[in-house]
């Protein structure tokens, strides 16, 4: 008696399953090791969305902490994280935020920013240069940077309690650095 083919073969899903697993080793956004707390973040310049004005990361919030958030327009967890950060920014103030879109194709980034009323600076990283430099492998991924550019905290994905953890970390960092 011949064994019956598995469910994936019967449903014609085997090619999709093979592609999913074959691509999973390099799946995600970047390919490098993710930065860790205490490591220096890469210095970078970015063309701001909208407008295209080129800025250095140091210009976002001079002398203050900066949260660098890697996100994609189709990522629901990214929306939740950005809204949580928006709330923290309204409550705490005194820290900068740079959202880095890692969508491979151009999207309606300005519409995304407008739809969620996000008062931050944004950039697009279509070739994943920044994502690779930070070692981002999925979104959302966020890095709280000290005023000197060193990584204070890393947040991987949107999880329950993330907003509270970010708030505590930002307030602690502001106290340590004089809270300018």
C-alpha positions as MATLAB code, in Angstrom:
seq = 'XXXXXXXXXXXXXXXXXXXXXXXXXXXXXXXXXXXXXXXXXXXXXXXXXXXXXXXXXXXXXXXXXXXXXXXXXXXXXXXXXXXXXXXXXXXXXXXXXXXXXXXXXXXXXXXXXXXXXXXXXXXXXXXXXXXXXXXXXXXXXXXXXXXXXXXXXXXXXXXXXXXXXXXXXXXXXXXXXXXX';
ca = [
       0.000    0.000    0.000;
       1.370    3.334   -1.061;
       1.427    6.157    1.554;
      -0.909    9.054    0.881;
       0.783   12.338    0.028;
       0.926   14.924    2.799;
      -1.552   17.765    3.126;
       0.810   20.311    1.530;
       1.189   18.142   -1.584;
      -2.559   17.408   -1.832;
      -3.408   21.104   -1.584;
      -0.679   22.130   -4.011;
       1.103   24.176   -1.351;
       4.446   22.393   -1.412;
       6.137   24.983   -3.674;
       5.088   27.781   -1.312;
       6.281   25.866    1.741;
       9.666   25.207    0.096;
      10.052   28.868   -0.843;
       9.117   29.993    2.664;
      11.719   27.798    4.310;
      14.352   28.308    1.632;
      14.156   32.054    2.067;
      13.903   32.091    5.824;
      17.668   32.090    6.416;
      18.014   35.508    4.860;
      14.432   36.585    5.395;
      13.597   39.815    7.057;
      15.165   43.145    6.459;
      18.872   43.299    7.166;
      21.522   40.630    7.308;
      24.019   41.797    9.896;
      24.163   41.155   13.656;
      21.771   43.456   15.495;
      23.396   46.234   17.507;
      23.381   45.726   21.253;
      23.176   48.005   24.250;
      26.418   49.888   24.821;
      27.539   49.727   21.179;
      27.912   52.850   19.052;
      25.162   53.342   16.498;
      26.175   54.161   12.951;
      26.259   57.861   12.137;
      24.099   58.582    9.147;
      22.478   61.265    7.060;
      19.014   60.876    5.592;
      16.698   62.576    3.130;
      13.679   63.517    5.193;
      10.165   62.512    4.142;
       8.478   64.728    3.054;
      10.655   67.316    1.432;
      13.923   65.512    0.939;
      15.939   67.820    3.202;
      19.121   65.982    4.124;
      19.753   65.778    7.845;
      22.286   64.125   10.076;
      21.031   61.981   12.924;
      22.783   64.399   15.296;
      20.481   67.203   14.070;
      17.256   65.434   15.103;
      17.476   66.289   18.815;
      20.892   67.753   19.671;
      22.034   66.737   23.141;
      18.988   64.518   23.695;
      18.102   60.850   23.272;
      16.871   59.715   19.867;
      14.712   56.702   19.105;
      15.432   55.176   15.680;
      12.508   53.004   14.565;
      12.659   50.657   11.569;
       9.204   50.027   10.125;
       7.240   48.956    7.061;
       4.000   50.469    5.800;
       2.170   47.105    5.713;
       3.269   46.107    9.235;
       0.388   46.318   11.730;
       2.749   45.966   14.703;
       4.729   48.902   13.324;
       1.596   51.063   13.422;
       0.931   50.056   17.034;
       4.520   50.856   17.994;
       4.485   54.230   16.231;
       1.228   55.188   17.977;
       2.714   54.152   21.338;
       5.814   56.266   20.629;
       3.581   59.177   19.597;
       1.833   58.925   22.980;
       5.176   58.778   24.832;
       6.450   61.774   22.917;
       3.330   63.749   23.905;
       3.777   62.761   27.565;
       7.564   63.003   27.897;
       8.730   65.227   25.040;
      12.489   65.851   25.174;
      13.558   63.030   22.844;
      13.826   62.751   19.090;
      12.352   60.105   16.807;
      13.454   59.004   13.356;
      11.271   56.469   11.572;
      13.091   54.533    8.860;
      10.845   52.878    6.280;
      12.433   49.688    4.970;
       9.837   48.943    2.292;
      11.587   47.618   -0.825;
       9.334   49.621   -3.154;
       8.229   53.226   -2.869;
       4.951   53.510   -0.977;
       2.723   56.382    0.052;
       4.995   57.264    2.975;
       3.579   60.772    3.257;
       0.053   59.343    3.423;
       1.124   56.926    6.177;
       2.650   59.756    8.189;
      -0.437   61.925    7.655;
      -2.982   59.131    8.335;
      -1.460   58.366   11.730;
      -0.560   62.002   12.446;
       3.041   61.124   13.293;
       5.064   64.179   14.372;
       8.460   62.609   13.738;
      11.186   62.705   11.131;
      11.159   59.918    8.556;
      13.494   58.435    5.968;
      13.294   55.643    3.388;
      15.977   52.945    3.255;
      15.153   51.072    0.009;
      18.527   49.369   -0.292;
      18.595   48.458    3.433;
      21.878   50.256    4.065;
      20.728   51.516    7.471;
      18.860   48.320    8.316;
      22.031   46.328    7.675;
      24.166   48.787    9.643;
      21.872   48.398   12.665;
      21.468   44.645   12.072;
      17.696   44.832   11.714;
      16.143   41.535   10.618;
      12.440   42.301   11.091;
      10.103   45.167   11.874;
       9.394   46.919   14.049;
      12.846   47.223   15.544;
      13.794   50.275   17.598;
      16.991   51.614   19.093;
      17.098   54.194   21.877;
      20.298   56.160   21.421;
      22.087   58.220   24.035;
      23.015   61.786   23.081;
      26.519   60.510   22.196;
      25.050   57.961   19.732;
      25.575   54.864   21.882;
      22.741   52.339   21.998;
      20.918   52.566   25.342;
      18.192   50.001   24.614;
      16.971   47.761   21.793;
      13.307   46.891   21.275;
      12.537   43.919   19.030;
       8.955   43.773   17.798;
       5.868   45.246   19.388;
       5.013   43.445   22.612;
       2.712   43.950   25.560;
       4.360   46.420   27.917;
       6.650   47.916   25.275;
       5.280   51.428   25.748;
       5.935   51.274   29.501;
       9.442   49.857   29.018;
      10.321   52.550   26.465;
       8.924   55.239   28.754;
      10.985   54.010   31.715;
      14.135   53.772   29.591;
      13.676   57.248   28.102;
      12.998   58.858   31.493;
      15.988   57.068   33.059;
      18.211   58.215   30.200;
      16.928   61.791   30.449;
      17.692   61.830   34.208;
      21.211   60.467   33.568;
      21.974   62.939   30.806;
      20.567   66.021   32.492;
      17.163   65.873   30.822;
      17.849   68.933   28.709;
];
